[in-house]
Amino acid sequence: METDGIGQQRLSKAEKKLRQKQMKARHTLLRHEGIECVSYPTKSLVVANGGLGNGVSRCQLLSVVQDCGLVKALLMPPGKPYSFVKYGRTEDSKKAYDSLNGKEITVEDSGQTVVLYFNFVEKVPWEDMTPTALPPGLKIIEELVLPEEEKELLESIDWAEDEVTSAAQKSLKHRRVKHFGYEFRYDNNNVDRDSPLPGGLPDICNKLLAKWLKMGHIKEKPDQLTINQYEPGQGIPPHIDTHSAFEDEIIALSLGAEIVMDFKHPDGHAAAVMLPQRSLLVMSGESRYLWTHGITPRKFDIVQASEGQKIGAVTTDIGDLTLNKRGERTSFTFRKVRRSPCNCSYPSVCDSQRKDTEPSFPDNEREASKLEEKYVHEVYEGIATHFSSTRHSPWPRVVEFLRTLPCGAVVADVGCGNGKYLGVRKDLHMFGCDRSMTLVDICGEKGFQAFVCDALRVPVRSGSCDACISIAVIHHFSTVERRLAALCELVRLLRPGGRALIYVWAMEQEYKNQKSKYLKEKRARGGASEELSSDTLEETGDSDCQSSVHPKSRCCNANQAVHAKLPVHTNRTSFGSQDLLVPWHLKDGMKKKSRHVQSHQPVGCSADSQELSPIFHRYYHVFSKGELEALCKRLDSIEVQESYYDQGNWCVVLEKR
């Protein structure tokens, strides 16, 4: 660093470049993670690019930062590209700030180079240190087989054996799988009870099962076995084994390597469970029937750093997490084929007890109207109070549009919900309309002008509005014709020169290498239900609900006469279909406050279910890139002024000529 003519220090080009990148990291942390850095020295630093999400392990980062002084704590949030380091003295943290900023390190195993950027922070987010409990009914027995038995089991698998591959197994071409007793069909998550495979279970397995039965680890002898071999990076999607197909116990023996399996309750509670090598997982009761289980496809698992706990639920203590490289794992999953309907205590997720049939994609106007009535209108009426409680802050780009309008402009909010945009500007003449009577009542309680109507038939004179907004509405119409009709109705309301802003949920929840807030929102789950923050864009309010339904169908074309079942989306994940049902987990006590709802039972819920708050499912058509703009251009007398992507939504501003 040089000094200029009046004695002030002057930064070199390299130092300026480093400072710029450091500030960029600082702004990124604030914008995307809400982490506020300070410009004065503190004992704590945030380390951008030095996180588990970058592949940096605890040992590697600790070896870097502890050279500058005594490290009191190193916090590494799971899946995040940053960490927090807390020193015992401010002098040590300042030394790290000065000497380590811009330091390049090579990530172990991957060989990728990352550059670390350090900034001071006042507040460090200490997570709840309470150990995560295992799902009820789940147990893990360590070292249930000896190393020599493990070797014998693995060597007994004849992967080269000539085997006719059925259509049900073709989707598993990237994973080796074998079945004994009965073939497990991945196309319907079931077995053909009338077509047992010859030979039954292998003798070596029968001996082990008899021993486990005698030891009391299992209650009954299984008659079906599926062997899967997982290479590092492979996984299985979250699912519940079909109730009607198998009895209560599902057991899985892990051989060759350990793995972290993810369990999720419909109310959003989650548990990452370590399954050690040669351990037996036993799922029964709630853990078998209600919680989904799956393995995230990745090459590293986030595990305990300390030696104390290597089994069971992975801690939420971000001061004791690191990365563990996966190895080749072979699982022996044993099940007992069920011979009579399931009569479990979880009717809301039981295919034997559910009375509702899964909705199909509509192939005519009448079916489309019925689908929307049941899976949009009735659902929003049923969840209105809870929905409104999660909708506070207007979205910035919508506010920006409203601020461009002249004083005194007449503005219609079609599909206004709880009216969060109706009070943005007091100098506009704004009114709203919505299909939900309860949401309209909430608008009235806030002093806003709103009325009940259908977005396809708004009882307002043509050409009477200076502007219209349609936020998260059009995607609830189930055919392209009805979506086009809804857009036509917006244009009808506009005077010549009037403008409309339209938002729809995007198929692309990761765009230009940036994940949307919907994918990134991973809030700590301390309560019974977790909701999206009010500034997260698309109006989802979901609770990380999982479904046992995993249809394989892709998106349905509205112009085709098809009867494909609508897939149920797994929240906080990318979309696999354009037409789908999205779960909403109703918070306890909220349903009764929706005054106009009568007997709206959610999909897959039973009135006599005591274990769960209701799970509702809403129909969505998520739009692909360019689809909304192309649909708007089919309208007469309009011009698309702007088309953009905003945090998981496709957006269009159009003007009526």
C-alpha positions in Angstrom: 0.0 0.0 0.0 1.4 3.4 -1.0 0.9 6.9 0.3 -0.1 9.9 -1.8 1.3 13.4 -1.6 -0.6 14.4 1.6 0.2 11.2 3.5 -3.0 9.3 2.9 -2.7 5.6 2.1 -3.4 4.7 -1.5 -4.7 1.2 -2.5 -2.9 -0.8 -5.2 -5.0 -2.2 -8.1 -4.9 -5.6 -6.5 -6.1 -4.3 -3.2 -8.9 -2.3 -4.9 -10.0 -5.4 -6.7 -9.9 -7.4 -3.4 -11.9 -4.7 -1.6 -14.5 -4.7 -4.4 -15.0 -8.4 -4.3 -15.2 -8.3 -0.5 -17.9 -5.7 -0.7 -19.7 -7.7 -3.3 -19.7 -10.7 -1.0 -21.0 -8.5 1.8 -23.9 -7.2 -0.3 -24.7 -10.7 -1.5 -24.9 -12.0 2.1 -27.3 -9.2 3.0 -29.5 -9.5 -0.1 -29.8 -13.3 -0.2 -29.3 -14.4 3.4 -30.2 -11.3 5.5 -26.7 -11.4 7.1 -25.7 -7.8 8.0 -22.0 -7.1 8.1 -20.4 -4.2 10.1 -17.4 -2.0 9.2 -15.9 -2.0 12.7 -13.9 -4.9 14.3 -15.8 -7.5 16.3 -14.9 -11.0 17.6 -17.0 -12.7 14.9 -16.5 -12.9 11.2 -18.6 -14.3 8.4 -16.5 -16.3 5.8 -18.1 -16.1 2.3 -17.3 -19.1 0.1 -16.1 -21.0 3.1 -19.1 -23.2 3.8 -20.4 -26.8 3.6 -22.3 -25.7 0.5 -19.0 -25.0 -1.3 -17.6 -28.4 -0.3 -15.3 -26.9 2.4 -15.0 -29.2 5.4 -14.7 -28.2 9.0 -11.2 -29.5 9.4 -10.0 -27.6 6.3 -11.5 -24.3 7.3 -10.4 -24.6 10.9 -6.8 -25.2 9.8 -7.0 -21.8 8.0 -8.6 -19.6 10.6 -6.9 -21.0 13.7 -3.5 -19.7 12.5 -4.7 -16.2 13.5 -5.7 -17.0 17.1 -7.8 -19.0 19.5 -11.1 -20.0 17.7 -14.0 -20.1 20.2 -16.5 -21.4 17.7 -16.8 -22.3 14.0 -20.4 -22.5 12.8 -21.1 -24.1 9.5 -24.8 -24.0 8.5 -25.8 -27.0 6.4 -25.9 -26.4 2.6 -24.8 -22.8 2.9 -21.8 -21.2 1.1 -20.6 -19.4 4.2 -19.5 -20.0 7.8 -19.1 -18.0 11.0 -15.9 -17.9 13.0 -15.8 -16.5 16.5 -12.4 -15.7 18.1 -11.6 -15.2 21.7 -10.2 -11.7 21.1 -11.0 -8.9 18.7 -7.3 -8.6 17.9 -7.3 -12.1 16.5 -10.4 -11.6 14.3 -8.9 -8.4 13.0 -5.7 -10.3 12.1 -7.8 -12.9 10.2 -9.7 -10.1 8.5 -6.4 -8.4 7.3 -4.4 -11.5 6.5 -7.0 -14.0 5.1 -9.2 -11.9 2.9 -8.8 -13.1 -0.7 -7.1 -16.3 0.4 -7.4 -19.1 -2.1 -8.0 -22.7 -0.9 -8.4 -25.9 -2.9 -11.4 -27.9 -1.9 -10.5 -31.4 -0.8 -11.6 -34.2 -3.1 -13.1 -32.0 -5.8 -9.9 -30.0 -6.4 -12.0 -26.8 -7.0 -10.4 -23.5 -6.0 -12.4 -21.1 -3.9 -11.5 -17.6 -2.7 -12.5 -16.7 0.9 -13.8 -13.3 1.8 -14.1 -12.2 5.5 -16.4 -9.5 7.0 -17.1 -8.6 10.6 -20.5 -9.3 12.0 -22.1 -8.2 15.3 -24.8 -10.9 15.4 -24.1 -14.6 14.9 -27.1 -16.9 14.3 -26.7 -19.5 17.0 -29.1 -22.4 16.2 -31.2 -24.3 18.6 -28.9 -26.9 20.1 -31.7 -29.3 21.1 -31.0 -32.7 19.6 -33.4 -33.6 16.8 -35.6 -36.5 17.9 -36.0 -39.6 15.8 -39.5 -40.1 14.2 -41.8 -42.1 16.5 -41.6 -45.8 15.7 -38.1 -45.6 14.1 -35.2 -47.5 15.5 -31.6 -48.2 14.4 -29.6 -51.2 15.6 -25.9 -50.8 15.1 -23.5 -53.6 14.0 -26.3 -56.1 13.6 -24.2 -58.1 11.1 -20.5 -58.9 11.5 -17.9 -57.7 8.8 -17.6 -61.3 7.5 -21.4 -61.6 7.2 -21.5 -58.3 5.4 -18.9 -59.6 3.0 -20.8 -62.8 2.4 -24.1 -60.9 1.8 -22.5 -58.6 -0.8 -20.7 -61.5 -2.5 -24.0 -63.4 -2.7 -25.5 -60.9 -5.1 -25.3 -62.0 -8.7 -25.6 -58.7 -10.5 -24.6 -60.4 -13.8 -27.4 -63.0 -13.6 -29.6 -63.0 -16.7 -32.8 -61.2 -15.8 -35.7 -60.0 -17.9 -36.1 -56.3 -17.1 -39.8 -55.3 -16.9 -41.2 -52.0 -18.0 -41.5 -51.0 -14.3 -37.7 -51.2 -13.9 -36.6 -49.3 -16.9 -36.5 -46.1 -14.9 -33.8 -47.6 -12.8 -31.2 -47.9 -15.5 -28.8 -45.8 -13.5 -29.1 -47.9 -10.4 -28.6 -51.6 -9.9 -31.6 -53.4 -8.3 -32.7 -57.0 -7.7 -35.9 -58.4 -6.2 -36.7 -61.5 -4.3 -40.1 -63.0 -3.2 -42.0 -60.4 -5.2 -41.0 -57.8 -7.7 -41.4 -54.3 -6.4 -42.9 -52.2 -9.2 -41.6 -48.7 -9.3 -44.3 -47.6 -11.8 -47.1 -48.0 -9.1 -45.1 -48.5 -5.9 -46.7 -51.9 -5.4 -46.3 -55.6 -5.9 -48.3 -58.2 -7.8 -49.5 -60.5 -5.0 -50.5 -63.2 -7.5 -47.1 -63.4 -9.2 -44.4 -64.4 -6.7 -40.9 -64.8 -7.9 -39.5 -68.3 -7.9 -37.1 -69.2 -5.2 -38.3 -66.9 -2.4 -35.7 -65.1 -0.3 -32.0 -66.1 -0.3 -31.0 -68.6 2.3 -28.5 -66.3 3.9 -31.2 -63.7 4.4 -33.7 -66.2 5.8 -31.1 -67.2 8.5 -30.5 -63.6 9.5 -34.2 -62.8 9.6 -34.8 -65.8 11.9 -32.1 -64.5 14.2 -33.4 -61.0 14.3 -36.9 -62.3 15.0 -35.6 -64.3 17.9 -33.7 -61.3 19.2 -36.9 -59.2 19.1 -35.6 -56.7 16.6 -38.4 -57.4 14.2 -42.0 -58.6 14.8 -42.7 -60.8 11.7 -40.7 -62.5 8.9 -40.7 -60.5 5.7 -41.4 -62.2 2.3 -40.2 -59.6 -0.1 -36.7 -58.2 -0.6 -35.3 -55.4 -2.8 -31.6 -54.9 -3.1 -30.4 -51.6 -4.3 -26.8 -50.5 -5.0 -26.2 -46.7 -4.7 -23.1 -45.1 -6.1 -22.0 -41.8 -4.5 -24.3 -39.1 -5.8 -27.3 -41.3 -6.2 -30.5 -41.2 -4.1 -34.2 -41.9 -3.8 -37.0 -39.3 -3.8 -39.0 -38.7 -0.6 -41.8 -41.2 -0.4 -44.0 -43.4 1.9 -44.1 -47.1 1.1 -47.7 -47.8 -0.1 -49.9 -48.6 2.9 -52.0 -51.2 1.0 -49.0 -53.0 -0.4 -47.0 -53.9 2.8 -47.5 -54.6 6.5 -46.4 -52.3 9.3 -42.6 -53.0 9.5 -40.2 -51.9 6.8 -36.6 -52.8 7.5 -33.4 -51.9 5.7 -29.9 -53.2 6.2 -27.1 -50.8 5.1 -23.9 -52.5 3.8 -20.7 -51.1 2.3 -21.1 -47.6 3.5 -23.0 -45.3 5.8 -25.6 -42.8 4.6 -27.8 -40.0 5.8 -31.5 -40.6 5.2 -34.0 -37.7 5.4 -37.3 -38.0 7.1 -40.2 -35.5 6.9 -43.5 -35.1 8.7 -46.4 -33.5 6.9 -46.3 -30.5 9.2 -42.8 -29.7 8.1 -40.7 -31.3 10.9 -37.6 -32.9 9.5 -34.9 -35.3 10.8 -31.7 -36.2 9.0 -30.8 -39.7 10.3 -27.4 -41.3 10.1 -27.6 -45.0 9.1 -24.2 -46.5 9.9 -22.6 -49.3 7.9 -23.9 -52.7 8.9 -26.8 -51.2 10.8 -30.5 -52.1 10.6 -33.2 -49.5 10.2 -36.7 -50.5 11.4 -39.6 -48.3 10.5 -43.0 -49.0 12.1 -46.0 -47.0 13.2 -45.9 -43.3 12.6 -42.4 -43.4 11.0 -43.5 -46.0 8.5 -47.0 -44.7 7.7 -46.8 -40.9 8.1 -43.3 -39.7 7.6 -41.7 -39.6 4.1 -38.1 -41.0 3.8 -35.6 -40.4 1.1 -32.0 -40.0 0.2 -30.8 -36.7 -1.3 -28.7 -37.3 -4.4 -25.2 -35.9 -3.5 -21.7 -37.1 -3.0 -21.2 -35.7 0.5 -23.4 -35.9 3.6 -23.5 -33.3 6.4 -22.7 -35.2 9.5 -21.5 -34.8 13.1 -17.9 -33.6 13.4 -17.4 -35.0 16.9 -16.9 -38.6 17.5 -19.6 -38.9 20.2 -22.6 -39.5 18.0 -22.4 -41.5 14.8 -25.9 -42.9 14.8 -29.4 -41.5 14.7 -30.6 -38.0 14.1 -27.9 -35.6 12.9 -27.6 -32.6 15.3 -29.0 -29.1 14.6 -25.8 -27.7 16.2 -24.1 -25.9 13.4 -21.0 -25.8 15.5 -20.6 -29.5 15.1 -21.2 -30.2 11.5 -18.9 -31.2 8.7 -18.8 -33.1 5.4 -18.5 -36.8 4.9 -17.8 -38.4 1.5 -20.2 -41.1 0.5 -19.1 -44.6 -0.5 -20.8 -47.3 -2.5 -23.8 -48.5 -0.4 -25.9 -51.6 -0.9 -29.3 -51.7 0.9 -31.3 -54.8 1.6 -34.9 -53.6 2.2 -37.3 -56.3 3.6 -41.1 -56.0 3.6 -44.0 -58.2 4.4 -46.7 -58.2 1.6 -50.1 -57.2 2.9 -53.0 -59.5 2.2 -55.9 -57.3 3.5 -56.6 -53.5 3.4 -54.6 -51.3 5.6 -56.4 -50.2 8.8 -53.7 -47.9 10.2 -54.3 -44.9 12.4 -53.3 -42.4 9.6 -56.3 -42.4 7.2 -55.4 -39.0 5.7 -52.4 -40.6 4.0 -53.6 -44.2 3.7 -54.6 -45.4 0.2 -56.8 -48.1 1.7 -58.9 -45.6 3.7 -59.0 -42.5 1.5 -62.4 -41.8 0.0 -61.3 -39.1 -2.4 -60.0 -40.2 -5.8 -57.0 -38.5 -7.2 -58.0 -35.6 -9.6 -57.3 -36.0 -13.3 -56.3 -33.4 -15.7 -59.5 -31.9 -17.3 -60.2 -32.5 -21.0 -63.2 -30.2 -21.4 -64.6 -26.9 -20.0 -67.0 -28.6 -17.6 -64.2 -30.7 -16.0 -61.9 -27.7 -15.8 -64.6 -25.7 -14.0 -65.2 -28.6 -11.5 -61.4 -29.0 -10.9 -61.0 -25.3 -10.2 -64.0 -25.2 -7.9 -62.7 -28.1 -5.8 -59.0 -27.5 -5.9 -58.9 -23.7 -6.0 -62.1 -22.0 -4.9 -63.0 -24.3 -2.0 -59.5 -24.7 -0.9 -58.9 -20.9 -0.6 -62.2 -20.5 1.3 -61.0 -23.3 3.6 -57.6 -21.8 4.3 -58.5 -18.1 4.0 -57.7 -17.0 7.5 -54.4 -19.0 7.7 -53.5 -17.8 4.2 -54.1 -14.2 5.1 -52.0 -14.5 8.3 -49.0 -15.3 6.1 -49.5 -12.5 3.6 -48.1 -9.2 4.9 -45.6 -7.3 2.8 -46.4 -6.3 -0.8 -43.9 -7.5 -3.4 -41.4 -4.7 -4.4 -41.8 -4.9 -8.1 -45.6 -4.8 -7.8 -45.3 -1.7 -5.6 -43.0 -0.2 -8.1 -45.6 -0.7 -10.8 -48.3 1.0 -8.7 -46.0 3.9 -8.0 -45.7 4.7 -11.7 -49.5 5.4 -11.9 -50.8 8.9 -11.9 -52.6 10.3 -8.9 -56.3 9.5 -9.0 -55.9 6.5 -11.3 -58.6 3.8 -11.1 -57.0 0.4 -10.4 -58.5 -3.1 -10.2 -56.8 -5.8 -8.3 -58.3 -9.0 -9.8 -57.7 -11.8 -7.3 -56.9 -9.5 -4.5 -56.7 -12.0 -1.7 -56.5 -10.2 1.7 -55.9 -6.9 0.0 -52.3 -6.3 0.7 -51.9 -4.1 -2.4 -55.1 -2.1 -1.9 -53.6 0.2 0.6 -50.2 0.8 -1.1 -51.2 4.2 -2.4 -53.9 6.3 -0.7 -54.1 8.6 -3.8 -55.3 5.8 -6.1 -58.9 4.7 -6.5 -58.3 1.0 -5.9 -60.8 -1.8 -5.6 -60.3 -5.6 -5.4 -62.3 -8.7 -6.2 -61.7 -12.4 -5.2 -63.6 -15.7 -5.3 -63.2 -16.2 -1.5 -65.9 -14.5 0.6 -63.7 -14.8 3.7 -60.8 -13.0 2.0 -63.1 -10.3 0.8 -64.4 -9.9 4.3 -60.8 -9.5 5.6 -60.4 -6.7 3.0 -63.5 -5.0 4.3 -62.2 -5.2 7.9 -59.1 -3.4 6.7 -61.3 -0.6 5.2 -60.7 -1.6 1.6 -63.2 -1.8 -1.3 -63.6 -5.4 -2.5 -66.3 -7.7 -3.7 -66.8 -11.4 -4.6 -66.7 -12.4 -8.2 -65.0 -14.8 -10.7 -61.9 -13.5 -12.5 -63.5 -14.6 -15.8 -66.5 -12.4 -15.2 -65.8 -9.2 -13.4 -68.9 -7.0 -13.0 -67.2 -3.7 -13.9 -67.9 -1.6 -17.0 -65.5 -2.1 -19.9 -62.7 0.5 -20.3 -63.2 1.9 -16.9 -59.8 1.2 -15.3 -56.5 3.0 -15.8 -54.6 -0.1 -14.6 -55.2 -3.7 -13.4 -53.0 -6.1 -11.5 -53.3 -9.9 -11.4 -50.8 -11.3 -9.0 -50.6 -15.1 -8.7 -54.0 -15.8 -10.1 -53.8 -16.9 -13.8 -51.9 -20.0 -12.9 -54.9 -21.4 -11.1 -56.9 -21.8 -14.4 -56.5 -25.3 -15.6 -56.7 -25.0 -19.4 -55.0 -22.6 -21.9 -58.4 -21.4 -23.1 -59.4 -20.4 -19.5 -56.1 -18.7 -18.9 -56.5 -16.8 -22.1 -60.1 -15.8 -21.1 -58.8 -14.5 -17.8 -56.3 -12.3 -19.6 -59.0 -11.0 -22.0 -61.1 -10.0 -19.0 -58.2 -7.9 -17.7 -57.8 -6.2 -21.0 -61.6 -5.5 -21.2 -61.5 -3.6 -18.0 -58.7 -1.3 -19.2 -59.2 2.0 -21.0 -57.0 2.6 -24.1 -53.5 3.4 -22.8 -54.3 1.5 -19.6 -51.7 -1.0 -18.3 -51.9 -4.4 -16.6 -49.3 -6.2 -14.5 -49.5 -10.0 -14.4 -47.6 -12.4 -12.2 -47.6 -16.2 -12.5 -45.6 -19.0 -10.9 -42.6 -20.1 -12.9 -41.6 -23.7 -13.8 -38.0 -22.5 -13.6 -37.4 -22.0 -9.9 -33.7 -21.8 -10.7 -32.9 -19.2 -13.3 -29.6 -17.8 -14.4 -27.8 -19.9 -11.8 -29.9 -18.4 -9.0 -32.4 -20.3 -6.9 -35.7 -18.7 -6.1 -36.6 -17.8 -2.6 -39.1 -20.6 -2.7 -36.3 -23.2 -3.1 -34.0 -21.3 -0.7 -36.5 -20.8 2.1 -35.3 -23.3 4.7 -36.5 -21.9 8.0 -35.8 -23.6 11.3 -38.9 -25.5 12.3 -39.7 -24.8 15.9 -43.5 -24.8 15.7 -46.1 -27.0 14.2 -46.1 -25.4 10.9 -43.6 -23.3 8.9 -44.7 -20.8 6.4 -43.0 -18.8 3.6 -42.1 -15.3 4.6 -44.4 -12.7 3.3 -41.8 -11.3 1.0 -41.2 -14.6 -0.7 -42.8 -14.2 -4.1 -45.2 -16.8 -5.4 -48.3 -17.1 -3.0 -47.6 -20.6 -1.7 -47.5 -20.5 2.1 -46.7 -24.1 2.0 -45.4 -26.0 5.0 -42.9 -28.4 3.4 -45.7 -30.9 3.3 -44.7 -34.2 1.6 -47.0 -36.5 -0.3 -46.9 -40.2 -0.7 -48.0 -39.7 -4.3 -45.2 -39.6 -6.9 -46.7 -39.9 -10.3 -44.3 -40.2 -13.2 -46.2 -38.1 -15.7 -44.8 -34.9 -17.1 -46.8 -31.8 -17.9 -50.1 -32.2 -19.6 -51.0 -30.3 -22.7 -54.3 -28.5 -22.3 -55.3 -29.2 -25.9 -55.0 -32.9 -25.6 -57.8 -35.1 -24.3 -56.0 -36.9 -21.6 -56.9 -38.3 -18.2 -53.5 -38.2 -16.5 -53.5 -38.0 -12.7 -52.3 -34.7 -11.4 -49.0 -35.1 -9.5 -48.7 -33.8 -6.0 -45.8 -31.5 -5.6 -43.2 -31.9 -2.8 -42.7 -28.4 -1.4 -39.3 -26.6 -1.6 -38.3 -28.7 -4.6 -38.1 -28.0 -8.3 -41.2 -28.7 -10.4 -41.3 -31.9 -12.4 -44.6 -31.1 -14.0 -46.4 -28.0 -15.2 -49.8 -29.1 -14.0 -49.9 -30.2 -10.4 -51.3 -30.0 -6.9 -49.4 -28.0 -4.3 -50.0 -28.9 -0.6 -51.0 -26.4 2.1 -50.9 -27.6 5.7 -53.5 -25.8 7.7 -52.3 -24.5 11.0 -54.3 -25.7 14.0 -57.3 -23.6 14.9 -57.3 -21.7 11.6 -60.0 -23.6 9.7 -62.8 -22.7 12.0 -62.1 -19.0 11.5 -63.0 -19.2 7.8 -66.6 -18.2 8.3 -68.0 -19.1 4.8 -66.4 -22.6 4.6 -68.9 -25.4 5.1 -67.7 -29.0 4.6 -64.6 -28.5 2.5 -62.5 -31.6 3.2 -58.9 -31.4 1.8 -57.7 -34.0 -0.7 -56.6 -37.1 1.1 -57.9 -36.0 4.5 -60.5 -37.8 6.5 -62.8 -36.2 9.0 -62.0 -38.7 11.6 -58.2 -38.2 11.4 -57.0 -37.1 14.8 -53.3 -37.1 14.1 -52.9 -34.3 11.5 -54.1 -30.9 10.8 -55.8 -30.9 7.4 -53.6 -30.8 4.3 -55.3 -29.0 1.3 -54.1 -29.3 -2.2 -54.3 -26.4 -4.7 -54.2 -26.7 -8.5 -51.5 -24.9 -10.3 -50.3 -24.6 -13.9 -46.7 -23.3 -13.6 -45.6 -21.3 -16.6 -42.4 -22.0 -18.6 -40.2 -19.3 -20.0 -41.9 -17.3 -22.7 -45.3 -18.9 -22.1 -47.0 -16.0 -20.4 -45.7 -13.5 -22.9 -46.8 -15.7 -25.9 -50.3 -16.0 -24.4 -50.5 -12.2 -23.9 -49.5 -11.7 -27.6 -52.5 -13.7 -28.7 -54.8 -10.9 -27.3 -56.1 -8.2 -29.6 -55.2 -4.5 -29.2 -52.4 -4.9 -26.6 -48.7 -4.4 -26.6 -46.3 -6.2 -24.2 -44.2 -3.5 -22.7 -42.1 -5.6 -20.4 -41.5 -9.3 -19.6 -39.3 -10.3 -16.7 -38.5 -13.0 -14.1 -38.9 -12.1 -10.4 -37.9 -14.6 -7.7 -39.6 -17.7 -9.2 -42.4 -15.8 -11.1 -42.8 -14.8 -14.8 -44.2 -11.3 -15.1 -45.6 -9.2 -17.9 -46.6 -5.6 -18.2 -49.0 -5.0 -21.1 -50.7 -1.8 -22.5 -54.1 -1.6 -24.2 -53.9 0.2 -27.5 
